[in-house]
Structure formats: C-alpha cells, structure tokens
Amino acid sequence: MENENDKLIEMGRYKILIDDIRYSKRQQWIITYYILLFHFGLFSLLKFNFLSFLIVFLFSLFATILATIVLLISYFKLKEYRSKKDEIGKDLFGDKDNGKNWDYFFFTCVFIFFSWLGFVFLCLSNLIGR
C-alpha cells in the first residue's frame, strides 16, 4: 500500500512537471511574438526624424534586452523542469535521459535571434528611410 501511494505521488509530480514545461514553452513563444509585435508597432509610429528615432531606438533596445533576459530565464527553468522530469520518469517508467538539452538551447537562441532581428529591422528601416 505504501509503495502504491508513493508511486501515485510521483506520478502526480511528473504530471505537474509536464504542465510546467508546457507553460514555459508557451511563455517563450508569447514573449517572442510580443517583442516582434512591439517592434512593428514602433515602426508604424516612426516619423523618421532624429528625436523620434532616438526615442524609438531606446525603447526598442530596452524591450529587446528585457525579452532576451526573460527568454534565458525561461530556458534555465525549462532545463530544471526537464531534468526533474527525466529523474522522475527514470524511476517510474525506466526512461533514459534523452540528452536533448542542446536542442532546447538552440530553440531559445532562435527566439532570441528573432527578437533582435526585429530590433535591427527597426533601426535599419529608419536609417534607410532618411
């Protein structure tokens, strides 16, 4: 009876970790979408003079740096959740560690790349538009 209760508790922890991983991945996508939307929204407000460019540049730079920090925090949380999930999965189901942590970092780098790409697009469009 005790062993069965422990297994049910571990399965509950496993499900919570899976839900945390899904939530964190969704947050990464949402952050990337919002920063791109923010850049294109600033682009539509741009009036192609120096003062507006400076204001837009500073807002955009701040938002991109903030998005990069949040995406990296999200990556490290995901890594922690996945290692705990693998540990519990190994005990419950005999799963092996899949060793895909480098893949997850690659995807985080892709999110960060697109965040900075929006920033570069905004700056270049102002320089070309002059």
Buried (B, 14 or more C-beta within 10 A) or exposed (E): EEEEEEEEEBEEBBEBBBEBBEEBBEBBEEBBEEBBEBBEEBBEEBEEEEEBBEEBBEBBEEBBEEBBEBBBEBBEBBBEBBEBBBBBBEEEEEEEEEEEBEEBBEEBEEBBEBBBBBBEBBBEEBEEEE
